[in-house]
Amino acid sequence: MKRRAVQWAAVALAGLLESAGAATVRWPIATDTYLDSRTENQTLNYGAANTLKALINNNVTGDGSVCRALFTLPAELWNYSPTSLVSVTAWFYVWQDNTGDRHVTLFPLARTFVEGTQNGGAADGATWLTYDGAHAWLQAGGDFLTNFPAAGVKEEILDEGMHDRFFSFDLMPLLTNETAREALRQNGALLRIDEQPIPTNGLPRAPFTSSDDPGYTAEYKPHLRVEVAPPEPEIGGPTMNGGTVTLPIGQLTPGITNTVERSYDLAAANWTSIAVFVTGGNATNWSLPLSPSNRVFYRVTTR
């Protein structure tokens, strides 16, 4: 809490500011695709596919091919500094989890990619060999930062008959690292199942629902759940014009509800709400009639 007392004419104005917890929002992950290393699929694009495959084939036939998913993070995330974020988690739903004892790990990408518009068609976007259908990755299968992994958490099974669940990825450790944050911001991320050792049988896989699947509602498509801690507002020095006093209020968070309260004695039970507002920007000027009291306190609480 901050307190600032200022003198103006015969009135002492004090601004008390409080932040009342974090706000949780959900943003969709709208740009996604996957890459397939199987020989006949290496030049195909899957930008319009209904799934984001992270899998590895067995080596019974000498295949051992893999699929890796790519996605970019919502633009809204970058409006917030790491210090204003309480938690950032990426969520992916799989209708039937067949990963077994293998894990899925997220890595920041080292370069941008083009999603493409195909579902296993001629490349106009990323493939196993190229990041845009024409230009080669430095390393086939996607260029990513191996030293910044985010381990996937297998959430509880939702329906035993389907064996479906969400996988969640905590992004906060990456967002608080300058290198990883910038890679995520510019390029996006890659999801990879444990690819070693190659299985002798079976098909360990996580066919995540993609943003393009029309059969699922938004909560089952890839998304971020973000808990934002609004910064503590700041009350600046007041100005007076006749019988009106104006308080400049800064460090506001767009879209967050603010309540202005008044007290004459600072007693906990004697605060009265006198205005509620939401701004589209990070500052506003708030005016009210000059109080007849010689001493009055105002505070702004954010919700």
N, C-alpha and C positions, 0 to 999 in steps of 0.2 A: 504494500500500500504506500502511496505517496501522499504527502501533504504539502501544500504550498499556500502560505498566507501572504496577502498583498493588501496594502493600504490604498484607498481611493476615496477622497473626500472624507465623510464621517463614517464610512462603512468599511469594516474589515471582512474581506472575502477569503475563505479558505477552500481550496479544492481538494477533495479526498477521492482517490480513484481506486477501484477494486476490479479485479478480473475474477469472474466466478466460474472457473473451470474451462474445460475444452469443449469444442464443438466437433462432432463426428460427421464426416461427409463420405459419399461413395461416388467415385468417378469411373466410368467405363473405360476399359482398354479396347480401343476401336481399331488399331492397326496391328495385325498379327498374321503370321503364316508359319509354315514349317518346311524343313529341308529333308530330302530323302537321299541316302547314299547308295541305295541299290542301283546297280549299273544302268538299268533301263530307265531309272527315274532321276538321274543326276541332273538332267537338263530341263526338268519340268518344274513349273511353278504351282504353288498351292495357296495363293493368297485368298482365294474365295472358298476354300475348303471349310466344311463344317467342324473339323477337328484340328487341334494343335497336337501333333503326335510327338511324344518323347518315348522312344522304344529302341529295343535291340533284338534282332533276329538271332536264332540259334545257328550253330555252325555245322549242323548235320549235313547240309548240302554245300558247305564251304562259303555260305553267304556272310553271316555276321554283320549285315547292314544295319544302319541306325537311322533314326529320325530325330531331329532337333527342332524345337519351336523358337520363333523369334517374335518379339513384340516391342512396341514403343510405349512409353509412359504418358499418361494424360498431360496435356499442356498446362492445366490448372495447377498441377503440383509445383511448378517452377515459379509461381507467384509468391511462394512462401519460403522464407529462409529456414535452414535446418533448426535454428533456435526456436522457431515458432511452431515446430511440429513435435507432437507428443509421440505419435506412432504412425507408421506407413506400412501397410501390409498388402501384398499382391495376392489375389485369390483366384484359383483355377478349379473348375469342377470337372470330375471325371465320372461318367455314368457307370463304369465298371472298372474298378482299380485292379490291375493285374501286375503291379510292380513287385509283388512278393517282398523279398527282403532287400530289394534295391531301392535306392533313393533318387529323387529328382533334385537337381541343384540349379540355381539361377546364377548367371554370370553377366556382368555388364559387357555390352558389345564394344569392340574397338573401332568399328566404323559403321556408317549408316547403311540402311538397306531399303529396297523398294518392295512394298508388300505384293504388288501384282494383282491380277484379276482372274487368274486361272484356278481351276480345280483339277490339277494334273494335266494341264495343257501346255502349249508352246509358251516358252518363257517370255513374259513381259515384266517380270519382277524376279525376286531372289530365288535362287536354286542352290543345290548343293555345291555347285561349282562357281556361281556368280552371285554378287550382291544386288544386281539389278537386271539380270537376264543377259547382260552383255560383257560386263567387266568382272574379272576373276577376284575372288577372295585371295588374300595372301595365303590362307590355309583353307583348303576345301572343307566345307561344313560350317563356315562362319568364323570370323576373327573376333575373339573375346578375351577378356582379361581373366586369366586363370587364378590370379592371386587375390581376387575379390569374390569369393563364393558366398552365396546365401542359401543355406540348406533348407529344403522344403520340409514342412511339417505336415504329416498325414493326419488330417482331422478325423474325428470319429465317423464310423460308418453310419450313413443315414438310413439305408434300407438294406437289411441283411440279404434279402432276395436279389437285389440288384448289385450289392457290394459297391455302392456309390459313395463318394466323399469329396470333400474339398481338400486341396493342397494349399497351404499358405506359406508365404515367403516374407520374412521380416526385412524390410529395406532400410531401416534406420541406420544400421552400422555402415551401409554403403553411402547413404545420403550425408553422413557426417564426415566422410572422407572426401577430400577435394577431388582427387583423381577419379574415384569411382562415381561420385556424383556427376561430374562433368561428362563421363562416358555414358551414364544412364540418360542424362539430359539430351545429349547430342545424338546418341545412337540407338538407345534402347537396351534390350536384354535378351539373353538366350536361356532356354531351359534344356537341360541334358540329363537323361537317366544315367545311372552308373553303367558305363559301357564296357567295363572290364571286371571280371573275365567274361569272355564270350560264352553264353550258355550252351550246354550240350543238347538241350531240348527246351521246348516251350518258347514263349514270346513275351518276355517281361515288357510291359507297356503301360503307358498312361495316355490314352487318347482324350486329351482335355477338350471340352466344348470351346469352340472359337466364337469370335464376335459375329461371325457370318451365319451361325446356325439359327434358322428361323423357328426351330422347335422348342427353344428355351427362352424363358423370360430373363430380364436383365440381371437378376441376382445370381443366375447360374452361368452367366457369361463372364469372361475375364474382367476383373475390375480391381480398383484400389479402394481400400478402406483407410481413411486418413483422419487422424485425430489432431485437430489444430488447437493450439493454445493462443487465443487472441492476445496480442501485446497489450501491456498496461497502457491505457489512454493517458494523455497528458493535458492538463488544464493550463492554459497560458494566462498571461496577465489580462485582467478585464479592462474594458473601455466603457465609458458612460456617455450617454447622450440624452439629456433631459432626465426623464424618469425611468430610463431603460439602461440596464447593464448587459454587456455582451461578453461572453466567455469563449475564447477560441479553444476548441478541443481537438487534439491531434492524436496520432497513432491509433486511429480507429481501423477496424477490420471490415472491409466491404461485406455486406450481407449479414452481419452480426447485429443482433438487437441490443441497443444501449438504453439504460434507464438513468435519468437524472433524478437525484433525490436531494432533499434539503433538510437541514437540522439547525436549530438555534443553540443547542447545548451539547451536541455530540453524544447524547445518551443513546444507547443501542435501540431503545424502543421508540425514539422520537424522530426517526427518519421518515420523511413523507415523499412518495413518488410524485413528481410534478411534470415529467415529460418522458415519453418513450420515442426513440427514433432509430432508423436504420439508414446508413449512408451507402452510397455507391462508390465513395472515395475514402481516403484515409484521414480526412479532417473536415471539420465543420465549425461554423460560428453559431453559438446558441445564445439567444437573447431572452430576457425576462424583465418584468417590472422590477425596479429597484426596491429592495426590502426596507420596510420601516425600522427594522431592528438595527442596532449598532454593530451587531456581530452575527454573521450567518455563514453556515458551512454548506458546501455542495459536494456531492460525489457522483461519479458515473460508474455504474456497474455494467459489465458486458455479459451477455448470455449467448 
